[in-house]
Amino acid sequence: MKKIAILGASGHGKVVAEIAELCGYHVTFYDDAWPTEKHLLDWEVVGDSSLLIDGHSSYDGVFVAIGNNTVRLTKMERLKEAGIKLVSLVHPSAVVSLYAKVGVGSVIMANTVIGTNAILGEGTICNTACSVDHDCEIGDCVHISPGARLAGGVSVGDMTWIGIGASVIQQIIIGSNVVVGAGATVIRDVSDATTVVGSPATLVS
């Protein structure tokens, strides 16, 4: 059986680990709270980032399972600087177009749909039952929350968080480091480093 090391023994890590097992991996966890944290459900936490870097050659893949975009980016960069090749994980129930591109270190969760010619950056989280339609371009370390819907041709910048159940109409440009609130309906472009909420989505910060 293939072996995967997952960095991040958290709630998000639980979901990622189950996907990894469905993809045929045996899971071992690492977390920077180790040795305080030694178990996550039935999985053992065996070390921190430094021990993972030292022992990464024992694994067929390494994945960073941290929901916070900033922390995930930081951990991914450290691992890549150490020469570690990250893998992506796709739940068997997800529908990913043969013509889509998925960046390394990304996870596509259950019942998600990724459309034709969509491009996902590195470290993207496409959470449960979200959809990213044709020709969307998603930056690095973006989190698209459960049930969010992106219509065709949407662009999302790096480190942005699309809230649960949000909807984005076609051809919208959302900048980097943006927060789109839960249930928001985005019908206008959104500038970098802002937060929008409501229907239609309006600027709050």
Backbone bond lengths (Angstrom), bond angles and torsions (degrees), N, CA, C in turn:
res aa  C-N    CA-C-N  psi(-1)  N-CA   C-N-CA  omega(-1)  CA-C   N-CA-C  phi
1 M - - - 1.454 - - 1.527 110.21 -
2 K 1.327 116.13 141.12 1.459 120.97 176.30 1.526 109.71 -66.49
3 K 1.341 115.90 151.48 1.451 121.14 -179.68 1.530 109.80 -119.16
4 I 1.341 116.00 138.19 1.448 120.93 177.80 1.524 109.21 -128.29
5 A 1.324 116.13 139.82 1.458 122.66 171.69 1.520 108.11 -101.58
6 I 1.327 116.09 127.52 1.460 121.70 179.23 1.517 108.45 -113.38
7 L 1.329 115.80 124.03 1.461 121.70 176.90 1.525 108.18 -96.03
8 G 1.358 115.44 116.04 1.457 119.95 -179.21 1.509 111.54 122.41
9 A 1.337 116.60 88.15 1.467 121.74 -178.25 1.524 108.67 -93.09
10 S 1.334 115.20 80.15 1.459 122.71 -171.95 1.524 109.45 -135.94
11 G 1.343 115.74 -174.65 1.461 119.09 173.36 1.511 111.75 -59.55
12 H 1.325 116.72 -44.47 1.460 120.67 176.44 1.523 109.87 -61.62
13 G 1.333 116.19 -39.53 1.458 120.25 179.30 1.519 113.21 -60.64
14 K 1.341 116.82 -35.64 1.461 120.02 177.78 1.526 111.49 -59.68
15 V 1.343 114.79 -45.61 1.464 119.18 -178.35 1.526 110.40 -65.98
16 V 1.327 116.19 -43.04 1.462 120.77 179.27 1.528 110.44 -62.35
17 A 1.328 117.05 -41.60 1.465 120.55 -179.02 1.519 111.30 -62.55
18 E 1.330 116.80 -40.81 1.464 118.95 178.75 1.524 111.01 -64.13
19 I 1.346 116.62 -40.66 1.462 119.85 176.70 1.529 109.90 -61.94
20 A 1.329 116.10 -43.10 1.468 119.78 179.52 1.524 110.72 -59.43
21 E 1.334 117.04 -42.58 1.463 119.32 178.81 1.525 111.11 -64.56
22 L 1.328 116.85 -39.61 1.464 119.66 177.49 1.530 111.81 -64.48
23 C 1.335 115.13 -24.63 1.469 120.19 177.67 1.529 112.47 -88.95
24 G 1.339 116.78 5.97 1.460 120.35 174.03 1.506 116.06 94.38
25 Y 1.342 118.47 15.08 1.457 121.85 -179.67 1.531 111.45 -97.66
26 H 1.323 115.39 146.92 1.463 122.02 162.52 1.522 106.99 -89.85
27 V 1.345 116.88 129.67 1.465 122.13 -169.85 1.526 111.61 -101.13
28 T 1.337 115.18 134.44 1.462 122.62 167.97 1.525 107.95 -128.83
29 F 1.338 116.35 134.30 1.459 120.97 -177.43 1.525 112.74 -99.33
30 Y 1.321 113.67 147.41 1.464 123.24 167.53 1.526 107.23 -128.35
31 D 1.335 116.21 149.07 1.460 120.07 178.75 1.527 108.71 -156.73
32 D 1.320 116.56 141.73 1.463 119.37 -177.97 1.519 112.89 -74.75
33 A 1.336 117.79 -1.66 1.464 121.32 170.38 1.537 111.57 -87.88
34 W 1.345 117.51 -4.94 1.462 121.46 176.34 1.526 108.57 -64.86
35 P 1.338 121.72 142.30 1.470 126.94 8.88 1.531 114.85 -90.46
36 T 1.343 117.46 5.08 1.470 117.92 175.67 1.514 110.60 -59.71
37 E 1.341 115.73 -44.15 1.463 121.04 176.42 1.524 108.94 -95.49
38 K 1.319 116.61 118.42 1.460 120.14 -177.48 1.523 113.52 -120.49
39 H 1.329 117.57 -13.43 1.460 120.83 -179.88 1.524 110.34 -144.40
40 L 1.311 115.50 149.09 1.458 123.42 171.36 1.522 106.29 -136.21
41 L 1.341 115.91 106.64 1.460 120.32 -170.47 1.537 109.39 51.64
42 D 1.335 117.91 -122.96 1.465 120.62 -178.22 1.521 113.50 -90.28
43 W 1.330 116.81 0.06 1.458 120.61 -176.43 1.525 110.96 -94.66
44 E 1.315 115.72 143.09 1.458 121.52 178.22 1.523 110.25 -90.87
45 V 1.327 116.28 138.29 1.463 122.33 172.23 1.523 106.45 -99.30
46 V 1.338 116.71 117.63 1.465 119.68 -168.05 1.524 114.11 -108.94
47 G 1.336 117.84 -3.26 1.454 118.22 -178.91 1.509 112.24 174.93
48 D 1.335 115.66 -174.66 1.449 122.26 179.62 1.528 110.32 -108.46
49 S 1.340 116.27 -170.61 1.473 119.79 -177.47 1.521 112.51 -57.97
50 S 1.313 116.26 -40.68 1.469 119.44 -177.73 1.521 111.18 -64.21
51 L 1.321 116.68 -42.06 1.464 119.46 178.24 1.522 111.34 -68.23
52 L 1.330 116.85 -33.57 1.463 119.60 175.52 1.522 110.73 -63.61
53 I 1.315 116.41 -43.95 1.469 119.77 178.99 1.527 110.10 -61.24
54 D 1.329 116.32 -42.38 1.466 119.90 -179.79 1.523 112.41 -64.73
55 G 1.345 116.82 -34.03 1.454 119.60 -172.05 1.512 115.18 -112.88
56 H 1.339 117.18 15.98 1.466 119.72 -172.83 1.530 113.42 -63.09
57 S 1.320 116.95 -24.56 1.469 119.39 -177.60 1.531 112.15 -67.27
58 S 1.330 116.94 -11.70 1.468 120.44 178.16 1.528 112.27 -78.45
59 Y 1.335 116.78 -7.60 1.462 120.82 -172.90 1.522 111.73 -116.21
60 D 1.327 114.37 152.57 1.467 120.56 175.99 1.523 111.79 -84.64
61 G 1.322 116.90 -13.89 1.453 121.33 179.01 1.509 110.77 -162.60
62 V 1.335 115.72 155.76 1.465 122.23 176.66 1.518 107.46 -131.33
63 F 1.340 116.30 138.60 1.462 121.11 -178.34 1.519 109.56 -138.39
64 V 1.343 116.28 139.06 1.461 121.89 176.71 1.524 108.42 -98.99
65 A 1.336 116.40 112.43 1.466 121.98 -175.38 1.526 109.52 -108.59
66 I 1.313 115.59 71.33 1.466 121.94 179.94 1.519 107.59 -127.44
67 G 1.332 116.65 122.30 1.459 120.30 -174.56 1.509 114.62 -70.53
68 N 1.328 118.02 -31.79 1.458 121.71 179.95 1.527 110.00 -67.78
69 N 1.324 116.45 122.09 1.464 120.10 -174.01 1.526 112.75 -59.95
70 T 1.324 117.06 -43.79 1.465 120.70 -176.71 1.520 111.19 -65.79
71 V 1.324 116.44 -46.26 1.464 119.87 -179.40 1.522 110.44 -66.66
72 R 1.329 116.51 -40.06 1.474 119.50 178.77 1.521 110.85 -60.25
73 L 1.338 116.87 -44.71 1.462 120.49 178.54 1.523 111.39 -59.90
74 T 1.333 116.46 -45.06 1.463 120.81 -178.76 1.535 111.09 -60.48
75 K 1.334 116.18 -45.62 1.471 119.70 -179.19 1.523 111.22 -67.28
76 M 1.337 117.01 -40.61 1.459 119.64 178.55 1.519 111.18 -62.08
77 E 1.321 116.73 -43.39 1.470 120.02 -179.66 1.518 111.22 -62.40
78 R 1.330 116.81 -40.12 1.469 119.34 178.78 1.520 111.26 -62.77
79 L 1.335 116.34 -43.51 1.459 119.42 -179.74 1.527 111.36 -66.62
80 K 1.323 116.73 -41.43 1.465 119.20 179.89 1.523 111.25 -65.77
81 E 1.329 117.21 -37.64 1.469 120.03 176.75 1.523 111.93 -62.09
82 A 1.343 115.77 -27.55 1.470 120.59 177.91 1.528 112.02 -84.32
83 G 1.329 116.42 3.64 1.457 120.47 177.43 1.513 114.76 83.80
84 I 1.334 116.89 17.25 1.459 121.11 -178.09 1.526 109.47 -89.69
85 K 1.312 115.34 129.85 1.460 121.17 178.75 1.521 109.25 -89.61
86 L 1.331 116.43 120.41 1.454 121.90 178.89 1.525 110.22 -85.18
87 V 1.325 115.65 155.99 1.459 121.45 177.67 1.522 109.41 -117.72
88 S 1.322 116.05 163.71 1.456 122.77 173.05 1.519 109.25 -107.27
89 L 1.335 115.73 158.67 1.463 121.37 -179.07 1.524 109.49 -131.47
90 V 1.326 116.20 134.96 1.459 122.32 -178.98 1.524 108.64 -128.34
91 H 1.315 116.75 121.34 1.463 120.94 177.73 1.529 109.64 -61.96
92 P 1.335 117.48 140.35 1.474 119.40 -178.21 1.526 114.58 -58.64
93 S 1.329 117.99 -24.24 1.465 119.81 -179.58 1.522 113.26 -85.79
94 A 1.322 117.80 -8.32 1.465 120.79 178.83 1.526 110.24 -71.85
95 V 1.324 115.54 151.61 1.460 121.78 176.06 1.523 107.23 -114.63
96 V 1.321 115.69 111.34 1.466 121.54 -178.15 1.524 108.30 -119.30
97 S 1.312 116.60 120.46 1.456 120.52 -179.42 1.528 111.41 -56.56
98 L 1.315 115.39 142.61 1.461 120.32 174.57 1.517 111.56 -62.37
99 Y 1.318 116.55 -18.76 1.460 121.70 -177.96 1.522 112.65 -102.48
100 A 1.328 117.30 7.22 1.463 121.28 173.80 1.529 109.52 -86.81
101 K 1.328 116.21 158.74 1.459 121.97 176.77 1.528 108.29 -122.27
102 V 1.321 115.89 129.11 1.459 122.10 -176.55 1.525 108.51 -116.96
103 G 1.333 116.85 119.59 1.457 121.06 -179.18 1.518 112.46 -69.40
104 V 1.316 116.01 155.10 1.467 121.13 -178.90 1.524 110.04 -61.60
105 G 1.328 115.29 149.34 1.452 120.67 178.22 1.509 114.58 77.69
106 S 1.330 117.57 11.46 1.459 121.65 -178.93 1.525 110.26 -94.94
107 V 1.346 115.08 155.38 1.456 120.79 174.05 1.520 108.65 -128.06
108 I 1.331 115.12 134.56 1.464 122.22 177.48 1.517 106.44 -119.03
109 M 1.329 115.85 114.76 1.461 121.02 -168.68 1.523 112.23 -91.53
110 A 1.322 114.44 -179.56 1.462 122.12 -171.39 1.522 112.66 -55.88
111 N 1.339 115.10 136.77 1.469 124.25 173.54 1.529 114.04 63.70
112 T 1.305 116.60 19.31 1.459 121.65 174.81 1.530 109.42 -81.85
113 V 1.345 115.72 149.84 1.464 121.46 176.78 1.532 108.62 -124.77
114 I 1.314 115.29 125.71 1.469 121.98 176.53 1.522 107.48 -116.28
115 G 1.336 116.53 119.66 1.449 121.29 -170.50 1.513 115.02 -83.81
116 T 1.315 114.05 174.85 1.461 123.14 -177.77 1.524 111.38 -59.04
117 N 1.333 115.09 131.56 1.463 123.17 175.82 1.522 113.35 66.22
118 A 1.325 117.40 15.15 1.466 119.82 171.29 1.524 108.99 -72.93
119 I 1.315 115.72 145.03 1.466 121.88 -179.52 1.519 108.07 -124.29
120 L 1.332 116.39 119.63 1.458 122.13 178.05 1.516 108.94 -106.83
121 G 1.320 116.76 130.38 1.456 121.04 178.08 1.514 112.42 -72.74
122 E 1.315 116.03 -179.38 1.457 121.56 -179.90 1.525 110.41 -68.72
123 G 1.335 115.53 144.71 1.453 120.58 174.44 1.513 114.86 67.83
124 T 1.323 117.86 24.01 1.459 121.52 179.61 1.529 110.50 -77.24
125 I 1.330 116.47 139.37 1.460 121.96 170.38 1.519 107.44 -108.23
126 C 1.320 116.37 115.18 1.462 122.01 170.55 1.516 105.81 -104.91
127 N 1.317 115.67 98.46 1.455 120.89 -169.63 1.526 111.46 -78.88
128 T 1.326 115.52 176.94 1.453 123.42 -167.93 1.526 113.75 -49.62
129 A 1.334 115.81 124.76 1.467 123.57 172.07 1.520 113.94 59.62
130 C 1.329 117.62 27.38 1.467 118.97 170.75 1.533 108.46 -85.18
131 S 1.336 116.42 167.96 1.458 119.38 175.98 1.522 110.09 -138.42
132 V 1.315 114.25 137.54 1.461 123.20 178.46 1.520 105.57 -124.02
133 D 1.326 117.04 108.07 1.460 120.09 -168.77 1.531 112.00 -81.57
134 H 1.313 115.22 -175.99 1.463 122.26 -174.16 1.526 112.06 -55.96
135 D 1.320 115.08 142.08 1.468 123.22 171.52 1.524 114.73 65.38
136 C 1.334 118.19 15.03 1.464 119.55 172.74 1.526 109.95 -73.73
137 E 1.313 115.94 148.63 1.463 121.94 175.60 1.523 108.18 -124.65
138 I 1.323 116.10 115.72 1.457 123.07 -174.95 1.526 108.52 -112.42
139 G 1.321 116.98 129.89 1.459 121.40 -177.97 1.518 113.32 -74.20
140 D 1.337 115.53 -169.71 1.456 122.11 -178.55 1.529 111.40 -79.81
141 C 1.323 115.31 144.22 1.466 123.47 175.05 1.527 112.11 52.15
142 V 1.324 115.29 45.18 1.464 122.80 171.86 1.523 108.08 -92.39
143 H 1.336 116.61 145.89 1.461 121.82 174.89 1.522 107.88 -118.44
144 I 1.332 116.23 115.28 1.462 122.54 175.25 1.520 106.24 -103.36
145 S 1.313 116.75 111.18 1.453 122.87 -169.05 1.529 112.60 -74.39
146 P 1.340 116.70 168.80 1.465 120.35 -178.53 1.534 112.71 -54.10
147 G 1.311 114.52 134.72 1.452 120.87 174.27 1.515 116.15 74.23
148 A 1.317 118.59 2.75 1.471 120.27 177.52 1.519 109.71 -71.62
149 R 1.344 116.35 150.26 1.458 121.97 -175.96 1.527 109.43 -129.79
150 L 1.327 115.68 120.73 1.456 121.61 175.06 1.520 108.45 -112.47
151 A 1.337 116.69 118.52 1.455 120.87 179.05 1.529 110.56 -74.38
152 G 1.320 116.50 178.68 1.454 121.00 -174.34 1.518 113.74 -62.03
153 G 1.327 115.15 142.71 1.461 121.60 172.16 1.509 115.31 74.28
154 V 1.321 118.99 16.97 1.463 121.83 178.36 1.529 109.73 -78.99
155 S 1.319 116.20 140.61 1.459 122.49 176.18 1.521 109.10 -115.20
156 V 1.337 116.36 131.15 1.467 121.72 -179.96 1.516 108.55 -127.31
157 G 1.334 117.11 127.41 1.458 121.59 -178.04 1.516 113.47 -78.19
158 D 1.330 115.12 171.98 1.463 122.22 -177.74 1.532 111.52 -57.85
159 M 1.323 115.22 146.02 1.466 123.92 168.73 1.529 114.20 67.04
160 T 1.313 117.80 16.67 1.459 121.10 -178.65 1.521 110.80 -86.76
161 W 1.324 116.20 149.53 1.459 123.39 178.83 1.517 108.42 -118.02
162 I 1.327 116.04 118.15 1.465 122.22 175.71 1.526 107.13 -98.90
163 G 1.334 117.77 116.82 1.452 122.56 -171.29 1.517 113.64 -69.98
164 I 1.325 115.16 165.49 1.447 122.78 -177.39 1.530 110.69 -58.69
165 G 1.319 115.62 130.17 1.449 121.30 176.36 1.515 115.97 72.70
166 A 1.324 118.25 8.89 1.470 120.48 178.83 1.525 110.46 -70.89
167 S 1.330 115.77 154.07 1.462 122.09 177.59 1.526 109.14 -128.24
168 V 1.324 115.75 136.96 1.464 121.41 -179.58 1.523 107.52 -126.84
169 I 1.337 117.15 122.42 1.461 119.51 -178.71 1.530 110.40 -75.11
170 Q 1.312 115.61 168.62 1.456 122.64 -172.79 1.530 112.70 -60.82
171 Q 1.338 114.08 146.28 1.465 124.08 171.57 1.533 114.47 68.54
172 I 1.304 117.73 13.17 1.466 120.80 178.95 1.530 109.73 -77.22
173 I 1.334 115.76 145.09 1.463 122.35 174.72 1.522 108.32 -110.68
174 I 1.333 116.03 118.34 1.462 122.78 176.12 1.520 107.31 -110.42
175 G 1.317 116.99 129.10 1.456 121.36 -174.14 1.520 113.84 -74.39
176 S 1.330 115.01 -168.22 1.458 123.01 178.96 1.525 110.71 -87.31
177 N 1.326 116.18 152.32 1.467 122.52 177.31 1.523 112.60 56.00
178 V 1.318 115.54 38.15 1.461 122.67 178.36 1.525 109.21 -98.43
179 V 1.333 116.41 148.68 1.460 122.05 168.28 1.525 107.70 -116.24
180 V 1.328 116.17 121.62 1.456 122.23 173.92 1.519 106.56 -103.92
181 G 1.322 116.82 118.90 1.450 121.27 -172.95 1.516 114.05 -65.66
182 A 1.319 114.99 161.62 1.462 121.40 178.82 1.524 110.54 -58.14
183 G 1.315 116.78 131.85 1.450 122.14 176.73 1.510 115.72 72.86
184 A 1.319 117.52 6.41 1.462 120.68 -178.98 1.527 111.06 -67.19
185 T 1.328 115.65 151.26 1.460 122.05 174.46 1.520 107.55 -116.84
186 V 1.322 116.19 108.28 1.468 120.98 -174.14 1.523 108.92 -94.12
187 I 1.336 116.04 114.94 1.466 121.46 -179.02 1.521 112.02 -120.57
188 R 1.338 116.88 0.78 1.464 122.04 176.80 1.522 108.87 -134.12
189 D 1.330 117.23 156.22 1.458 121.40 176.26 1.528 110.27 -58.89
190 V 1.334 115.78 151.58 1.463 122.22 -177.25 1.522 108.80 -123.99
191 S 1.345 116.94 127.27 1.462 122.16 -178.19 1.523 111.65 -73.76
192 D 1.335 115.84 162.26 1.461 122.79 177.65 1.532 111.42 -56.18
193 A 1.345 114.90 149.36 1.465 123.12 168.58 1.524 113.10 54.13
194 T 1.330 115.86 44.86 1.453 121.20 177.97 1.521 109.46 -129.90
195 T 1.333 115.39 167.90 1.458 122.23 174.96 1.523 108.86 -124.16
196 V 1.321 116.03 131.03 1.461 120.56 177.52 1.524 108.53 -125.00
197 V 1.346 115.23 143.94 1.461 120.48 179.27 1.518 109.11 -142.06
198 G 1.330 115.39 162.51 1.454 120.85 171.25 1.507 114.09 93.16
199 S 1.336 114.58 -179.92 1.458 122.54 -178.16 1.530 109.34 -136.73
200 P 1.337 117.93 105.18 1.471 126.02 0.34 1.524 111.22 -72.75
201 A 1.334 115.64 155.68 1.468 120.86 -175.88 1.530 110.55 -64.32
202 T 1.322 116.17 132.78 1.463 121.87 178.25 1.525 109.44 -128.02
203 L 1.309 115.53 156.31 1.460 122.51 -176.13 1.528 110.45 -73.14
204 V 1.344 115.37 132.13 1.470 119.64 173.67 1.514 111.91 -118.49
205 S 1.331 118.52 -18.08 1.472 120.76 176.02 1.526 109.42 -161.80
